[in-house]
Amino acid sequence: MTIRELYARLNERIPRELSCAWDNDGLMCCPDGSREVKRVLVALDATGAVVERAVSEGFDLILTHHPFIFKGIRAIEDESAVAAKTIELIKAGISVMSFHTRLDAVEGGVNDVLASLLGLKNIEVFYGEGLPMGRVGDIDGESTLLSFASKVKAALDAPFVSVTDSGREVKRVAVLGGSGKDFLGAAAAMGADTYVSGELGHHTMTDEPDVVTDPLNLIEAGHFFTEFPVCKALCAMVAEIDGSIECEIMNSNPIKAV
């Protein structure tokens, strides 16, 4: 299977129609669309370390969630980080595909994986920007916020989570991987008492207990940690398309907790 053939199949599975209007993803770097795909390196981000490994170990393709090129490149020169990585990839004949907000929204994508890891049941979608971005579901029984937050931390293998307690027992949980501060209203409208996201921000976390009607408990679990689990789902999608392709996952997170 060639690079372009694999992209066409993944494009069917993760359709662009599910992308937010502001997004930029897809086939981001393609020096040779007819190259046969034998080895794929899957990561959340195409960092310098990911590119270096792909080049040194002879991968044909890097497959990411976050866009390799997001704001665009004004010049191809080696002092720009994205342009320098692009030069290295083109020299090595390695392509990059990224599936961003459409992978958040699609069935089996970022937020379904996150909901499953947290053990949610009776899962429903909630919408943002007209798209089925988040998921909401019930936990078994009920839980204190601190007890549930500890389960989130363990399930995501996160070094820590931040918590805002709005005084409600945890029964119905909304999730949205990555940056989710713009979707609190949608989560609350679905009857959630608790909201788990990667990034919510200081003011969102401090202001929420003062919401007049039904404030949400908030759990901020880290952008990387709420989205990294989807890499396994991406590998599974590639395997379904062509079981002969070798897929490896690389942890691309350069941020450490000390």
Order of alpha helices (4+ residues) and beta strands (2+ residues): alpha-beta-beta-alpha-beta-alpha-beta-alpha-alpha-beta-beta-alpha-beta-beta-alpha-beta-alpha-beta-alpha-alpha-beta
